[in-house]
Amino acid sequence: MSILRLFSGASPEKLEKKGDAFYAAGLWGKAKLEYEHAHDKLEKAPDQGFRRQQLAAKIIRTKEALGEQHFKEAEAFAEGGYFDEALNMLALAFEVTPKNSFKTRIKERTEQIEALKQQEDVANLPNFVYNPEDEDNAQEMEDPSPEEYFEALCGPLPPEVYEAYMSYGRNFMIGYIALNQADFETAADNLAQALEQNPQPGSYIPIELASAYFNLDRTSEAQTLLEGFLEHHPDTLPAYQLLCEIYWEQKDFERVSALLESIPSEVAQSLAVALLKGETLFQSGDFAGANKFYRDFFDTYGFNEAIAAELAKTYEALGQPDQARQIYQEMIGNCSSCHTQVDPMIKHKYAELSFAAGMHSTDILEIYLSLAQQIPDNAAGYFDRVSRIYESQGNEHEAARFRNFSQKARTEQN
């Protein structure tokens, strides 16, 4: 990525929120793109280690979801006897998934489908035993052509959208691929040409072109496209996310509220819309209103991690750190009980609020030690916290040892 791109375009915060909206809408590929772009923008910020780690965790999560989606699509192709298409989808799933265990499963299924393709016998699946010596076989899968890659990108779309995207021509294909690779200049040029070539009302091209313009900070053009697009497609959640981002920047919160109230009832109760409504209250400075909104959500729908993180943020903004700390503690407990990885950002928030409250227990010490491993860019600060906790416990030997660790980490970082 160009060094200039790191200091231009949408901010990491905007990109991450956009990714969250795509993830909530089930658009894993687009969510992954936004998270990766935000992560790239923070790459040169040494004081943002925990933010990068947070984004890295979200990238892994979206890759897992995207890999599973490609695998399911491969199964659907295989069931219909479309073995070449199934193998292409498995190659994409293998490329994107971060899980070694899932890679093994993909290799096994690839071998099975290759055997089916040779035998042309859908009814009798051959017995397959995975041989570890064939570890590199899947690495030899050929990279898909631009047409195959474009078709794979469009595969998860609803049927009517898929058919439309496949009909828009070569400029749209090039622009859409570029958009998904964060090459926004190329995307904007080609998508604009595609829009000229396909001027029919109701086209889906405007939302993709608006996304490219948004990332190039051409927000007025993006706004015009999105407002027109929603007249024809009022149930498209990512369009609301982008338009809210633009209105938030303009501080036009009445317009945001009117926009959100216009969302059709069939999608108005989604998590993505709830997050947009809460964030609108927060962006407007109505922290108490945002806090009540998130608590009412809990009362109606029960605990939700995304809402919990936003609720904790409002407690911090309201100057109520104890309540925020309790929310973060509950989030950590929920992750531990279901054996999922705790977001390092949540651990960081919980540890810092606990430390500030004078809670210097061994549990907090251990969290700081784990954070030093997970976010090495912040290791100096975490080791300093550990040193102070040991000092408060009267363990001067360990306090001195971790002060040295802190100084060494700071020197190495500088």
C-alpha positions in Angstrom: 0.0 0.0 0.0 1.3 3.5 -0.9 2.6 5.5 2.1 0.4 8.4 0.9 -2.7 6.2 1.4 -1.9 5.8 5.0 -2.5 9.5 5.6 -5.4 10.0 3.2 -9.0 8.9 2.8 -11.3 7.8 5.5 -10.0 7.5 9.1 -9.3 4.2 10.7 -12.3 4.8 13.0 -14.6 5.4 10.1 -13.3 2.3 8.2 -13.7 0.1 11.3 -17.3 1.3 11.9 -18.1 0.6 8.2 -16.6 -2.8 8.6 -18.8 -3.4 11.7 -21.9 -2.5 9.7 -20.9 -4.9 6.8 -20.2 -7.7 9.3 -23.6 -7.2 11.0 -25.2 -7.4 7.6 -23.4 -10.6 6.8 -21.2 -9.1 4.1 -18.0 -10.8 5.3 -15.8 -9.9 2.2 -16.6 -6.2 2.5 -16.1 -6.2 6.3 -12.7 -7.8 5.8 -11.7 -5.2 3.3 -12.7 -2.3 5.6 -10.9 -3.9 8.7 -7.7 -4.5 6.6 -7.7 -1.0 5.3 -8.1 0.4 8.8 -5.4 -1.8 10.1 -3.1 -0.7 7.3 -3.7 3.0 8.2 -2.6 2.3 11.8 0.5 0.4 10.8 2.7 3.5 11.2 1.2 4.5 14.5 3.4 2.9 17.3 1.0 4.1 20.0 -1.9 2.3 18.5 -0.9 -1.3 19.2 -4.0 -2.3 21.0 -6.2 -0.8 18.2 -4.2 -2.8 15.6 -4.7 -6.0 17.6 -8.4 -5.3 17.9 -8.7 -5.0 14.2 -6.5 -8.1 13.6 -9.0 -10.1 15.7 -11.9 -8.7 13.6 -10.0 -9.6 10.4 -9.6 -13.2 11.6 -13.2 -13.4 12.6 -14.4 -12.2 9.1 -11.9 -14.5 7.4 -13.4 -17.5 9.3 -16.9 -16.5 8.3 -15.9 -15.9 4.7 -14.1 -19.2 4.5 -17.2 -21.0 5.9 -19.4 -19.2 3.4 -17.1 -20.2 0.4 -17.2 -23.8 1.7 -21.0 -23.9 1.8 -21.1 -22.5 -1.7 -18.7 -25.2 -2.8 -21.0 -27.8 -1.3 -23.9 -26.4 -3.2 -22.0 -26.5 -6.5 -20.9 -30.0 -5.8 -24.4 -31.2 -5.1 -25.5 -29.9 -8.4 -22.6 -31.6 -10.2 -20.7 -28.4 -10.9 -17.3 -29.7 -9.9 -15.1 -27.0 -11.4 -17.0 -24.3 -9.7 -16.9 -26.2 -6.4 -13.2 -26.6 -6.6 -12.7 -22.9 -7.3 -14.8 -22.0 -4.3 -12.8 -24.4 -2.1 -9.6 -22.8 -3.4 -10.9 -19.4 -2.3 -12.0 -20.9 1.1 -8.5 -22.4 1.6 -6.8 -19.1 0.8 -8.9 -17.0 3.1 -9.4 -19.1 6.2 -6.9 -18.7 9.1 -7.8 -22.0 10.7 -5.4 -24.9 10.1 -8.1 -27.4 11.1 -10.4 -25.9 8.5 -7.7 -26.0 5.9 -7.4 -29.7 6.5 -11.1 -30.1 6.1 -11.0 -28.1 2.8 -8.2 -30.3 1.5 -10.1 -33.4 2.3 -13.2 -32.2 0.5 -11.1 -31.0 -2.4 -9.7 -34.6 -2.8 -13.2 -36.0 -2.7 -14.6 -33.6 -5.3 -11.6 -34.1 -7.6 -12.3 -37.9 -7.4 -16.0 -37.3 -8.2 -15.0 -35.1 -11.1 -12.9 -37.9 -12.5 -15.5 -40.6 -11.9 -18.5 -38.5 -12.8 -20.4 -40.4 -10.2 -22.3 -38.1 -7.8 -24.0 -41.0 -6.0 -21.0 -42.7 -4.7 -18.5 -40.6 -2.6 -15.2 -42.4 -2.4 -13.7 -43.1 1.0 -11.0 -40.6 1.7 -8.2 -40.6 4.3 -6.2 -37.5 4.6 -2.4 -38.1 4.2 -0.3 -35.5 6.0 2.4 -36.0 3.4 0.1 -34.3 0.9 0.3 -31.1 2.9 1.4 -29.0 0.0 -1.1 -30.3 -2.5 -3.7 -27.6 -1.9 -1.0 -24.9 -2.2 -0.7 -25.9 -5.9 -4.2 -24.8 -6.7 -4.1 -22.2 -9.5 -5.0 -18.6 -8.8 -8.5 -17.8 -10.2 -8.8 -15.6 -13.3 -10.2 -12.1 -12.9 -13.6 -13.4 -14.2 -13.5 -16.3 -11.7 -12.5 -14.0 -8.9 -15.2 -11.6 -9.8 -17.8 -14.4 -9.8 -16.6 -15.6 -6.4 -16.9 -12.1 -5.0 -20.5 -11.9 -6.3 -21.4 -15.4 -5.2 -22.6 -14.5 -1.7 -25.0 -11.7 -3.1 -28.7 -12.3 -3.3 -29.7 -13.8 -6.7 -31.2 -10.7 -8.2 -28.1 -8.6 -7.2 -25.8 -11.4 -8.5 -27.5 -11.4 -11.9 -27.3 -7.6 -12.1 -23.6 -7.4 -11.2 -22.8 -10.1 -13.8 -24.6 -8.0 -16.5 -22.8 -4.7 -15.9 -19.8 -5.4 -18.1 -16.0 -5.4 -17.9 -15.6 -1.9 -16.4 -17.8 -2.8 -13.5 -15.9 -6.1 -13.0 -12.5 -4.3 -12.9 -13.9 -1.6 -10.6 -15.6 -4.0 -8.3 -12.4 -6.1 -8.0 -10.3 -2.9 -7.4 -12.8 -1.8 -4.7 -12.4 -5.1 -2.9 -8.6 -4.7 -3.1 -8.7 -1.2 -1.7 -7.5 0.4 -5.0 -10.1 3.1 -4.7 -8.8 5.3 -7.6 -9.0 2.5 -10.1 -12.4 1.5 -8.6 -13.8 5.0 -8.9 -12.6 5.4 -12.6 -14.0 2.1 -13.7 -17.3 2.1 -11.7 -18.0 5.7 -13.0 -17.6 4.4 -16.6 -19.8 1.4 -15.8 -22.5 3.7 -14.5 -22.4 5.7 -17.7 -22.7 2.4 -19.7 -25.6 1.2 -17.5 -27.7 4.3 -16.7 -31.0 2.4 -16.0 -32.9 3.4 -12.8 -32.5 1.0 -10.0 -28.9 0.0 -10.8 -26.7 -1.2 -8.0 -23.6 0.5 -9.4 -24.2 3.7 -7.4 -23.6 2.1 -4.0 -20.3 0.6 -5.1 -19.2 3.9 -6.7 -20.3 5.8 -3.6 -18.1 3.4 -1.5 -15.1 4.3 -3.7 -15.8 8.0 -3.5 -16.3 7.8 0.3 -12.9 6.2 0.7 -11.4 9.0 -1.5 -13.0 11.7 0.7 -15.3 12.7 -2.2 -18.1 12.7 0.2 -20.5 15.1 -1.6 -20.5 12.9 -4.7 -20.9 9.8 -2.5 -23.9 11.5 -0.7 -25.7 12.2 -3.9 -25.3 8.7 -5.2 -26.4 7.1 -1.9 -29.5 9.3 -1.5 -30.6 8.4 -5.1 -29.7 4.7 -4.5 -31.9 4.4 -1.4 -34.9 5.7 -3.3 -34.8 2.5 -5.4 -33.3 0.1 -2.7 -34.5 1.2 0.7 -33.6 -2.1 2.3 -29.9 -1.9 1.7 -28.2 -1.5 5.1 -24.6 -0.7 4.0 -26.0 2.4 2.1 -27.5 3.7 5.4 -24.1 3.1 7.1 -22.2 5.1 4.5 -24.8 7.9 4.5 -24.8 8.1 8.3 -21.1 8.5 8.2 -21.4 11.5 5.9 -24.2 13.1 7.9 -22.2 12.6 11.1 -19.3 14.5 9.6 -21.6 17.3 8.7 -23.1 17.3 12.2 -26.5 17.1 10.6 -28.0 14.8 13.3 -31.6 15.7 12.5 -31.0 14.4 9.0 -29.5 11.2 10.4 -32.5 10.6 12.6 -34.9 11.2 9.7 -32.9 8.8 7.6 -33.0 6.0 10.2 -36.7 6.5 10.8 -37.2 6.0 7.1 -35.7 2.4 7.1 -38.4 -0.2 6.2 -39.8 -2.1 9.1 -38.4 -5.5 7.8 -34.8 -4.4 8.4 -35.4 -1.6 11.0 -35.1 -4.1 13.9 -31.6 -5.4 12.9 -28.5 -5.1 15.0 -26.9 -3.0 12.4 -29.6 -0.3 12.6 -29.5 -0.4 16.4 -25.8 0.3 16.3 -26.4 3.2 13.9 -29.1 4.7 16.1 -27.0 4.5 19.3 -23.9 5.9 17.5 -26.0 8.8 16.2 -26.9 9.7 19.8 -23.3 9.4 20.9 -21.9 11.4 17.9 -24.4 14.2 18.8 -23.0 14.4 22.3 -26.2 12.9 23.9 -24.3 10.3 26.0 -27.1 9.9 28.4 -29.5 9.2 25.6 -27.1 6.7 24.0 -26.7 5.0 27.3 -30.4 4.6 27.8 -30.8 3.4 24.3 -28.3 0.6 24.8 -29.7 -0.4 28.2 -33.2 -0.6 26.7 -31.8 -2.8 24.0 -30.5 -5.2 26.6 -33.8 -5.2 28.4 -35.6 -6.1 25.2 -33.1 -8.5 23.4 -30.7 -9.6 26.1 -26.9 -9.4 26.2 -25.1 -8.6 22.9 -21.3 -8.1 22.8 -21.4 -5.3 20.2 -24.0 -3.4 22.1 -22.2 -4.0 25.4 -19.0 -2.4 24.0 -20.9 0.7 23.0 -22.7 0.8 26.3 -19.4 0.7 28.2 -18.1 3.5 25.9 -21.1 5.7 26.9 -20.4 5.1 30.6 -16.8 6.3 30.1 -18.1 9.4 28.3 -20.4 10.0 31.2 -17.6 9.8 33.7 -18.8 6.6 35.2 -15.8 4.3 35.0 -17.0 1.7 37.5 -20.1 0.9 35.4 -17.9 0.7 32.3 -15.5 -1.6 34.0 -18.4 -3.9 35.1 -19.6 -4.1 31.4 -16.1 -5.0 30.3 -15.8 -7.6 33.0 -19.0 -9.2 31.9 -17.8 -9.3 28.3 -14.6 -11.1 29.4 -16.6 -13.5 31.5 -18.9 -14.4 28.6 -16.0 -15.0 26.3 -14.3 -17.2 28.9 -17.5 -19.3 29.5 -18.0 -20.0 25.8 -14.2 -20.6 25.2 -13.8 -17.8 22.6 -10.8 -15.4 22.4 -11.3 -12.2 24.4 -10.9 -9.1 22.3 -7.6 -7.5 23.5 -9.2 -4.1 23.4 -11.8 -5.2 25.9 -9.1 -6.6 28.2 -7.1 -3.4 27.9 -10.1 -1.2 28.8 -11.0 -3.5 31.8 -7.4 -3.5 33.1 -6.9 0.2 32.8 -10.1 1.1 34.5 -9.4 -1.4 37.2 -5.9 -0.1 37.7 -7.1 3.5 37.9 -9.6 2.4 40.5 -6.8 1.1 42.7 -7.5 -2.6 42.0 -4.0 -4.1 42.0 -4.9 -7.8 42.3 -3.1 -10.7 40.8 -5.9 -11.1 38.2 -5.3 -7.6 36.8 -1.5 -8.3 36.8 -2.1 -11.5 34.8 -4.2 -9.6 32.3 -1.4 -7.0 31.8 1.1 -9.9 31.2 -1.1 -11.5 28.6 -1.6 -8.1 26.9 2.1 -7.6 26.7 2.2 -10.8 24.7 -0.7 -10.0 22.5 0.2 -6.3 21.9 4.0 -6.1 22.0 4.0 -2.5 20.8 2.4 -1.6 24.2 4.6 -4.0 26.2 6.6 -1.2 27.9 3.4 0.3 29.4 2.0 -3.0 30.4 5.3 -4.1 32.1 5.3 -0.8 34.0 1.8 -1.5 35.2 2.9 -5.0 36.4 5.9 -3.4 38.2 3.6 -1.0 40.0 1.2 -3.8 41.0 4.1 -5.9 42.4 5.3 -2.7 44.3 1.8 -2.2 45.8 1.9 -5.9 47.0 5.3 -5.3 48.6 7.2 -7.5 46.2 10.2 -5.2 45.5 12.2 -7.9 43.7 9.5 -8.5 41.0 8.7 -4.8 40.8 12.4 -4.0 40.0 12.5 -6.9 37.5 9.5 -5.7 35.5 10.7 -2.1 35.6 13.8 -3.4 33.8 11.5 -5.2 31.3 9.6 -2.0 30.8 12.7 0.1 30.1 14.1 -2.6 27.8 10.9 -2.8 25.8 10.7 1.0 25.5 14.3 1.1 24.3 13.7 -1.6 21.7 10.6 0.1 20.5 12.3 3.5 20.1 
